Amino acid sequence: MESFVHLHRGTLPRRLHADLDGMKDDELGRGGFTGRTANLLRRHDPTAFRATGPLCPVDVLATELHPSDASSAEGAPLLLFGNPDCRVWLSRRSEPMPFHARYVDGDVLTFVHKGEGELATEFGPLPYRAGDWLYLPKACTFRQLPSTPSTWLMIEATEEFRVPPAGPLGRHFPFDPGCLVIPEPMAYPDDERDRYEVRLYHEGGPTSLFYPHHPLDVEGWRGDNFPFAFNIADYHVVTSDSVHLPATVHLFMEATGVVVMNFLPRPAEGTPGTERTPWYHRNVDYDEIAFFHGGSLYGIPMPPGLISHAPQGVHHGAPEKARERARRTFDTYDRVDWTVIAIDTRRRLVPSAEVLAADLGQHR
């Protein structure tokens, strides 16, 4: 039933996502904003609900979650959400790993929310800082060496991560591979230990391997399967002056059933009457996770480290007070200054018991 010409019934504004005149803009769409859509103009806020049951939205603060690696060098990240395609972890490590690690169920894409240090990999060292994305291929051996306490949001995908097709943007796609930081090989010398532990993280694990030599002993490498770092400061944001663009224009990387996006500071829409905040939606084919790195939205500070999960089929979007403020201050603010990392998954995510216990209860 998809067509270039959309049907319309009832009273509607002339422009999409603009000139609402008090109505609430709600989108019911397929395919994560790329398929068929219906834009419904409502009288009331569709997120004004209370929920019981497993599809209740969840909001937690990273500071209220306690991975074991936050209190012990021998500890590990905390599982936040999972489904057959991916697992989402939180790490808050402040001490160097006394072991090496491998994630053997899939690639790992990590966002550095806080801290700096070095990621020692078998391909060579990668320095990291806040705002970095760190990519580790499946089963790549590494060791985290934080120089300051570090908070990481980690996404482990069952299938490999890849750069999305550039489409009509071509080489002007926001993710410029020329800005990647790629490790130079450095064979780490033995330090007189009798054995070196490599801890394998996997379903049903972990498993430990013990080597009589340093596991990061690579002196050279070549190929197209390697770790890298990429800072969000090097990501180019696609903008429009007359319509709020869908989340999909901010794609960073994707894997089967998983897409990762960067919502970064940008010029605000400038055409009068244009809605500057994402419209209400249900995104019925994807679960959504938003991780708030920082910044503000038209003068309203964003809580750093807030993790928000919106299950598919459940209304979500900025609260109505934030929308009203954006309209009132249209001539005051000419930029959106938030930094949000988004993860959308095709299959439903199951929150861990620790996440449910720390839920702020905004919809319960």
C-alpha positions as CSV (number, residue, x, y, z in Angstrom):
1,M,0.0,0.0,0.0
2,E,3.1,2.3,-0.1
3,S,2.7,5.2,-2.4
4,F,4.4,8.5,-3.2
5,V,1.0,10.2,-2.8
6,H,-0.2,9.8,0.8
7,L,-3.9,9.7,1.8
8,H,-5.2,12.3,4.2
9,R,-8.4,12.7,6.2
10,G,-9.6,15.3,8.6
11,T,-8.0,18.6,9.7
12,L,-4.2,18.7,9.1
13,P,-1.5,21.3,9.0
14,R,-0.1,22.0,5.5
15,R,3.4,21.1,6.4
16,L,4.7,17.9,8.1
17,H,5.8,18.4,11.7
18,A,5.0,22.1,11.7
19,D,2.2,24.6,12.4
20,L,0.5,22.3,14.9
21,D,-1.8,25.0,16.4
22,G,-2.0,23.1,19.8
23,M,-2.4,19.6,18.4
24,K,0.0,16.8,19.3
25,D,2.0,15.3,16.4
26,D,2.1,11.5,16.6
27,E,3.8,9.2,14.1
28,L,2.9,5.5,13.6
29,G,5.6,4.1,11.4
30,R,7.2,1.0,10.1
31,G,10.9,0.1,9.5
32,G,12.4,2.6,11.9
33,F,11.3,5.8,10.1
34,T,12.1,4.4,6.7
35,G,8.8,2.5,5.9
36,R,5.1,3.4,5.7
37,T,3.9,6.0,8.1
38,A,0.8,7.6,9.4
39,N,0.9,11.0,11.1
40,L,-1.9,11.4,13.6
41,L,-2.8,14.8,15.0
42,R,-4.1,14.4,18.5
43,R,-5.7,16.6,21.1
44,H,-3.8,15.1,24.1
45,D,-0.2,14.1,25.0
46,P,0.1,10.4,24.1
47,T,2.9,9.8,26.6
48,A,0.7,10.8,29.5
49,F,0.1,7.2,30.7
50,R,1.0,4.9,33.6
51,A,2.0,1.3,32.7
52,T,2.2,-2.1,34.3
53,G,3.8,-5.1,32.7
54,P,7.0,-5.9,30.7
55,L,6.6,-3.1,28.1
56,C,6.8,-0.3,30.6
57,P,9.4,2.3,29.6
58,V,12.5,2.4,31.9
59,D,14.7,5.3,32.9
60,V,17.9,4.8,35.0
61,L,20.9,6.8,35.8
62,A,24.3,5.2,35.1
63,T,25.6,6.5,38.5
64,E,23.0,4.4,40.3
65,L,24.1,1.2,38.6
66,H,27.0,-0.8,40.0
67,P,29.0,-3.0,37.7
68,S,31.4,-5.1,39.6
69,D,34.3,-3.5,37.7
70,A,33.5,-0.2,39.5
71,S,34.6,-1.6,42.8
72,S,37.1,-4.4,41.9
73,A,39.8,-4.6,39.3
74,E,38.8,-8.2,38.8
75,G,35.2,-7.2,38.1
76,A,33.2,-7.1,34.8
77,P,30.6,-4.8,33.1
78,L,27.0,-5.0,34.1
79,L,24.4,-6.3,31.6
80,L,21.7,-3.7,31.1
81,F,19.6,-5.1,28.2
82,G,19.7,-8.1,25.9
83,N,18.0,-9.9,23.0
84,P,19.3,-12.6,20.5
85,D,20.9,-9.9,18.4
86,C,22.8,-7.8,21.0
87,R,23.7,-7.2,24.6
88,V,24.1,-3.7,26.1
89,W,26.6,-3.4,29.0
90,L,27.8,-0.7,31.4
91,S,31.4,-0.5,32.6
92,R,32.7,1.9,35.2
93,R,36.2,0.8,35.6
94,S,38.8,2.9,37.4
95,E,41.7,0.4,37.8
96,P,43.6,-1.4,35.1
97,M,42.5,-4.9,34.1
98,P,44.8,-7.4,35.8
99,F,43.8,-9.7,32.9
100,H,43.2,-9.5,29.2
101,A,39.7,-10.0,27.7
102,R,37.9,-11.2,24.6
103,Y,34.2,-11.0,23.7
104,V,33.7,-14.1,21.7
105,D,29.9,-13.9,20.9
106,G,30.2,-10.8,18.7
107,D,31.8,-7.4,17.9
108,V,31.8,-4.8,20.6
109,L,31.1,-1.1,20.0
110,T,31.8,1.0,23.1
111,F,31.0,4.7,23.8
112,V,33.2,6.4,26.3
113,H,31.0,8.6,28.4
114,K,33.7,9.6,31.0
115,G,37.4,9.1,31.5
116,E,40.5,8.6,29.5
117,G,43.2,6.0,29.2
118,E,44.5,3.3,26.9
119,L,42.9,0.3,25.2
120,A,45.8,-2.1,24.7
121,T,44.9,-4.5,21.9
122,E,46.7,-7.1,20.0
123,F,46.7,-4.7,17.0
124,G,48.5,-2.1,19.1
125,P,47.5,0.6,21.7
126,L,44.5,2.9,21.3
127,P,44.3,6.0,23.5
128,Y,40.7,6.9,24.4
129,R,38.9,9.9,25.8
130,A,35.3,11.0,26.5
131,G,33.3,11.1,23.3
132,D,35.2,8.3,21.7
133,W,33.6,5.3,20.0
134,L,35.9,2.2,20.4
135,Y,35.3,-0.7,18.0
136,L,36.6,-4.2,18.8
137,P,36.2,-7.0,16.3
138,K,34.8,-10.3,17.6
139,A,37.3,-12.2,19.8
140,C,39.9,-9.4,19.6
141,T,42.2,-9.6,22.7
142,F,42.4,-6.3,24.7
143,R,43.1,-4.8,28.1
144,Q,41.7,-1.6,29.5
145,L,44.1,0.7,31.2
146,P,42.2,3.7,32.5
147,S,44.2,6.7,33.7
148,T,41.0,8.3,35.1
149,P,37.7,6.6,36.2
150,S,36.0,5.6,33.0
151,T,32.3,5.0,32.2
152,W,31.6,2.9,29.0
153,L,28.4,2.0,27.3
154,M,29.2,-1.2,25.5
155,I,27.1,-2.8,22.6
156,E,27.9,-6.4,21.8
157,A,26.3,-7.5,18.5
158,T,25.9,-11.1,17.4
159,E,26.6,-10.2,13.8
160,E,29.4,-7.9,12.8
161,F,29.1,-4.1,12.9
162,R,29.4,-2.3,9.6
163,V,29.2,1.2,8.3
164,P,25.6,1.9,6.8
165,P,25.3,2.5,3.1
166,A,26.0,6.2,2.3
167,G,23.1,6.5,-0.1
168,P,22.9,9.8,-2.0
169,L,25.3,11.5,0.4
170,G,28.1,9.4,-1.0
171,R,31.6,10.3,0.4
172,H,29.8,13.2,2.3
173,F,28.3,10.6,4.7
174,P,28.5,11.9,8.3
175,F,30.9,9.1,9.4
176,D,34.2,9.9,7.6
177,P,36.5,6.9,7.8
178,G,39.4,9.2,7.2
179,C,39.0,10.4,10.9
180,L,39.5,6.9,12.3
181,V,42.3,6.3,14.8
182,I,43.9,3.0,13.9
183,P,46.4,1.3,16.1
184,E,50.0,0.8,15.2
185,P,51.4,-2.6,16.1
186,M,53.4,-2.8,19.3
187,A,54.5,-6.2,20.7
188,Y,54.1,-5.8,24.4
189,P,57.1,-7.4,26.2
190,D,56.8,-10.0,28.9
191,D,56.9,-8.6,32.4
192,E,58.3,-11.7,34.2
193,R,54.9,-13.1,35.1
194,D,54.6,-16.9,35.0
195,R,51.3,-16.8,33.2
196,Y,48.9,-14.3,31.5
197,E,45.1,-14.6,31.8
198,V,42.8,-14.0,28.8
199,R,39.2,-14.0,30.0
200,L,36.7,-15.0,27.4
201,Y,33.2,-13.4,27.8
202,H,30.4,-15.5,26.3
203,E,27.0,-16.9,26.8
204,G,27.4,-19.4,29.7
205,G,30.9,-18.1,30.6
206,P,33.3,-16.7,31.3
207,T,36.2,-19.0,30.4
208,S,39.9,-18.2,31.2
209,L,42.9,-19.1,29.1
210,F,46.4,-18.9,30.6
211,Y,49.4,-18.2,28.4
212,P,53.1,-18.5,29.4
213,H,53.8,-15.4,27.3
214,H,52.3,-11.9,26.8
215,P,49.1,-12.3,24.7
216,L,49.6,-8.9,23.0
217,D,52.8,-10.0,21.1
218,V,51.8,-8.9,17.6
219,E,54.6,-7.2,15.6
220,G,52.6,-6.5,12.5
221,W,49.2,-6.8,10.9
222,R,47.3,-6.2,7.7
223,G,43.7,-6.6,6.5
224,D,40.3,-5.0,6.9
225,N,39.2,-6.4,10.3
226,F,40.8,-4.2,13.0
227,P,39.9,-2.1,16.0
228,F,39.6,1.6,15.9
229,A,38.6,4.8,17.7
230,F,36.4,7.5,16.4
231,N,35.4,10.6,18.3
232,I,31.9,12.2,18.0
233,A,33.6,15.6,17.4
234,D,34.5,14.2,13.9
235,Y,30.9,13.2,13.1
236,H,29.2,15.5,10.6
237,V,25.5,16.2,11.4
238,V,22.9,16.4,8.7
239,T,20.5,19.2,9.2
240,S,17.4,20.9,7.8
241,D,16.1,24.4,8.4
242,S,12.4,23.6,7.7
243,V,11.7,20.2,9.2
244,H,12.9,18.1,12.1
245,L,14.7,15.2,10.4
246,P,14.1,11.5,11.5
247,A,16.7,9.7,13.6
248,T,17.9,7.6,10.7
249,V,19.9,10.5,9.2
250,H,22.2,10.3,12.3
251,L,23.3,6.7,11.7
252,F,26.7,5.7,12.8
253,M,27.1,1.9,12.5
254,E,24.7,-1.0,12.2
255,A,24.6,-4.8,12.7
256,T,21.9,-7.3,12.0
257,G,18.9,-6.1,14.1
258,V,20.9,-3.2,15.6
259,V,21.4,0.4,14.6
260,V,23.6,3.0,16.4
261,M,23.1,6.7,16.0
262,N,24.7,10.0,17.2
263,F,22.4,12.9,18.1
264,L,24.9,15.8,18.4
265,P,24.9,19.6,18.8
266,R,23.6,21.3,15.6
267,P,21.8,24.4,14.3
268,A,18.2,24.4,15.3
269,E,15.4,24.5,12.7
270,G,14.9,28.1,11.8
271,T,11.7,28.3,9.7
272,P,8.9,29.7,11.9
273,G,6.3,27.2,12.9
274,T,8.6,24.2,12.5
275,E,8.7,21.8,15.5
276,R,12.2,21.6,16.8
277,T,11.8,18.4,19.0
278,P,11.2,14.9,17.8
279,W,7.6,14.1,17.2
280,Y,5.7,11.6,19.4
281,H,6.1,8.2,17.9
282,R,5.8,4.5,18.6
283,N,8.5,3.2,16.2
284,V,6.6,-0.1,16.2
285,D,9.4,-2.2,14.7
286,Y,12.2,-1.2,17.0
287,D,13.0,-0.8,20.7
288,E,14.9,2.4,21.5
289,I,17.7,3.1,24.0
290,A,18.8,6.7,24.5
291,F,22.0,7.4,26.5
292,F,22.3,11.0,27.5
293,H,26.0,12.1,27.3
294,G,25.3,15.7,28.2
295,G,24.3,19.1,26.9
296,S,21.0,20.9,27.0
297,L,17.8,21.2,25.1
298,Y,16.8,24.9,24.7
299,G,18.0,25.8,28.1
300,I,17.0,22.6,29.9
301,P,20.0,20.6,31.1
302,M,20.2,17.0,30.0
303,P,21.0,14.6,32.9
304,P,24.4,13.1,32.0
305,G,24.4,9.3,32.1
306,L,20.6,8.9,31.9
307,I,19.7,5.7,30.1
308,S,16.1,5.6,28.7
309,H,14.5,2.5,27.2
310,A,11.3,2.8,25.1
311,P,9.9,-0.5,24.0
312,Q,8.5,-0.8,20.5
313,G,4.8,0.0,20.3
314,V,4.8,2.3,23.3
315,H,4.5,6.1,22.8
316,H,7.6,8.1,23.6
317,G,9.1,11.5,22.9
318,A,10.1,14.7,24.7
319,P,7.6,15.8,27.4
320,E,5.0,18.3,26.4
321,K,6.6,21.0,28.7
322,A,9.8,20.7,26.7
323,R,7.9,21.1,23.5
324,E,6.1,24.2,24.7
325,R,9.4,25.7,25.9
326,A,11.0,25.1,22.5
327,R,8.1,27.0,20.9
328,R,8.3,29.9,23.5
329,T,12.0,30.3,23.1
330,F,12.1,29.9,19.3
331,D,13.8,33.3,18.9
332,T,16.1,32.8,21.9
333,Y,17.9,29.6,21.0
334,D,19.4,28.9,17.5
335,R,21.1,25.6,18.4
336,V,20.3,22.2,19.9
337,D,23.1,21.5,22.3
338,W,22.4,17.9,23.5
339,T,24.6,14.9,22.9
340,V,22.7,11.6,22.9
341,I,23.7,8.1,21.8
342,A,20.9,6.0,20.5
343,I,20.6,2.3,20.0
344,D,17.6,0.8,18.1
345,T,17.0,-2.9,18.0
346,R,14.7,-4.9,15.8
347,R,13.9,-7.5,18.5
348,R,12.6,-6.6,21.9
349,L,15.1,-5.8,24.6
350,V,14.8,-7.4,28.0
351,P,16.0,-5.2,30.9
352,S,18.2,-6.8,33.5
353,A,17.0,-7.1,37.1
354,E,19.5,-4.4,38.1
355,V,18.0,-2.0,35.6
356,L,14.5,-2.7,36.7
357,A,15.5,-2.2,40.4
358,A,17.0,1.2,39.6
359,D,14.1,2.4,37.4
360,L,13.2,6.0,38.1
361,G,9.5,5.1,37.8
362,Q,8.4,7.9,35.5
363,H,5.7,5.7,33.8
364,R,4.8,3.4,36.7
